[in-house]
Amino acid sequence: MAGFRDREKQHFPLESSQAVVDLFIDQLENSDGPNLALLSIVIGAVENKLTVNRNVSATTDRSRILEPIFPVIELSMVEALYTKFVTDVKSGVDMSLYRKDIATRELVKRVSDIIWSRLTRSYYKDKAHLQSLYSYLTGNKLDCFGVAFAVVAAFQVLGYNDVHLALSEDHAWVVFGENGSETAEVTWHGKGNEDKRGQPVGLEVTEKSWLYLCGQAVICTREMEVSAMVSGINPSITVTLDSSEMGNLQQDLLWALYDKQHLKKYPMALGNLGDLEEVNPIPNRKPCKVLYAEAIEASKKFYNNQHVYPYTYLGGYLYRKHQYKAAVMAWAEAATVVSGFNYNRQDEEIYKEFLEIANDFIPNIVKSVSNENSSDPLKLPFLRDPEVYVKLLQFYDGICEWEEGSSTPVLHITWAHHMVFSLSKFDSRVREFVTVTSEGGDSEDNDDDSDDQTDEKETRRGSQSDSKSRTSLRGRRKSQTSDKVKNEKQNGDND
Ligand SMILES: CC1(C)CN=C(N2CCN(c3ncnc4sc(CC(F)F)cc34)CC2)S1
């Protein structure tokens, strides 16, 4: 039955991480494209052996358990599971009903139903290690991403090259048809939401919800589907313990994909590699800060700068390194990105992200710097730095703008309490230097070119530094006419 050719067989048995990396590289160099089902079964098997049901004694206090052995992966086991997958998929489809080169919506729904029908009736969907075909074929369990991935792998088995994975920052679906112009839901999203499997991704894009990234989703090639598979590796054994072998393997695979340019258009995968490099920097490889920057550049270059996570990857890293001003600057950019969406009840994941930043991280920073006296004379203390204050206002402004025009409210009193707490900790002189103005409303409101359509307003640094730095905060309001939001404090040293 469906077996592997010598090209695949010669790698087995896999007896080391390097052997797995060699198999992946060989598949990525295969002119027929990488075999998604084969690679997902292999990586899922390794992850299962290294992380599931490990006898973790309470005394293991290292952040990563050291593996004595690498689990040998035998060809017979992989081939048996692969044959089972091929048989499941092919027996579920009467191929005589369909054209062989381009998928139809009916076929996409059919294949999604085949994957769906084999899932265990009810199980904890958010559990770890449910993302691979190994989990599907040995445990009949998949998470939301895993179902979408399995549908794409099934179409590869059926010989279709037009069905590809589409990824937003919290959802997955497929594209298919002539030049991938069609979209279809193939999995569920979140809890308590009716799945829309078979339907096109339509309304949500017009609703401007973050969940669908307004047409800026990552559309995968076969190789980028391998990047998604590798990015989805979960090295955790418990909440507090990771498998270092699995983490190192994920890192090596991501670098192999990076070297072949298969992370170029995939900001989250670049961010994931950055997180791995932070914990375990590989000599002579790009440092995590550069990877976070490349993720932001990729979002700007390929996705109209409409991805939020690249900025929260960077902000989270800077926060962990106590580089608080830079962290606030990254979070302000993240809020500006999210301000371009309308909040929808299915956007909880990004809501939780901003909730933690606004109501946990920023108050913690403000508390921790309250008795700061920076040794560096040129560095303004956080609470005396007008640029920080302006960036904080930009952060809150972005979240307010996100809420404007949304079907669901974002902010509640707790947000206001934390915001007032944080802003009020800034030195009063800093607050005096900030002039907030609002430009005209939406473009259609901008017909009046009255000269009070203010351009950027400048904010000068405090007296400590003689150089004036032009920090501007452009207030943006969606619907109001242009008006000065705050009185302008004329200070003596205005030039
Ligand atoms: C800055 C953060 C909080 C750190 N980790 C973040 N991740 C965001 C989600 N992650 C991802 N990493 C690679 N690819 C994908 S595709 C996807 C949506 C899912 F439904 F398919 C999620 C995701 C990995 C981890 S965002």
The ligand as an SDF file (V2000), in Angstrom:
LIG
                    3D

 26 29  0  0  0  0  0  0  0  0999 V2000
    3.6870   37.2590   21.6430 C   0  0  0  0  0  0  0  0  0  0  0  0
    2.9780   35.9600   21.9150 C   0  0  0  0  0  0  0  0  0  0  0  0
    2.0390   36.0770   23.1060 C   0  0  0  0  0  0  0  0  0  0  0  0
    3.9700   34.8550   22.1810 C   0  0  0  0  0  0  0  0  0  0  0  0
    3.5210   33.6760   21.4890 N   0  0  0  0  0  0  0  0  0  0  0  0
    2.6110   33.7970   20.5990 C   0  0  0  0  0  0  0  0  0  0  0  0
    2.1380   32.8450   19.8120 N   0  0  0  0  0  0  0  0  0  0  0  0
    1.0630   33.1410   18.8870 C   0  0  0  0  0  0  0  0  0  0  0  0
    0.4760   31.9470   18.2910 C   0  0  0  0  0  0  0  0  0  0  0  0
    1.5000   31.0560   17.7960 N   0  0  0  0  0  0  0  0  0  0  0  0
    1.5850   30.6430   16.5030 C   0  0  0  0  0  0  0  0  0  0  0  0
    2.8170   30.4240   16.0570 N   0  0  0  0  0  0  0  0  0  0  0  0
    2.9910   30.0600   14.7680 C   0  0  0  0  0  0  0  0  0  0  0  0
    1.9800   29.8920   13.9100 N   0  0  0  0  0  0  0  0  0  0  0  0
    0.7360   30.0890   14.3510 C   0  0  0  0  0  0  0  0  0  0  0  0
   -0.7470   29.9440   13.4870 S   0  0  0  0  0  0  0  0  0  0  0  0
   -1.7070   30.3370   14.8310 C   0  0  0  0  0  0  0  0  0  0  0  0
   -3.1850   30.3770   14.7600 C   0  0  0  0  0  0  0  0  0  0  0  0
   -3.6740   28.9260   14.8730 C   0  0  0  0  0  0  0  0  0  0  0  0
   -5.0060   28.8850   14.9120 F   0  0  0  0  0  0  0  0  0  0  0  0
   -3.2980   28.2770   13.7730 F   0  0  0  0  0  0  0  0  0  0  0  0
   -0.9370   30.5720   15.9150 C   0  0  0  0  0  0  0  0  0  0  0  0
    0.4620   30.4670   15.6580 C   0  0  0  0  0  0  0  0  0  0  0  0
    2.6090   30.7770   18.6600 C   0  0  0  0  0  0  0  0  0  0  0  0
    2.7260   31.5430   19.8640 C   0  0  0  0  0  0  0  0  0  0  0  0
    2.0710   35.4250   20.5150 S   0  0  0  0  0  0  0  0  0  0  0  0
  1  2  1  0
  2  3  1  0
  2  4  1  0
  2 26  1  0
  4  5  1  0
  5  6  2  0
  6  7  1  0
  6 26  1  0
  7  8  1  0
  7 25  1  0
  8  9  1  0
  9 10  1  0
 10 11  1  0
 10 24  1  0
 11 12  1  0
 11 23  2  0
 12 13  2  0
 13 14  1  0
 14 15  2  0
 15 16  1  0
 15 23  1  0
 16 17  1  0
 17 18  1  0
 17 22  2  0
 18 19  1  0
 19 20  1  0
 19 21  1  0
 22 23  1  0
 24 25  1  0
M  END
$$$$
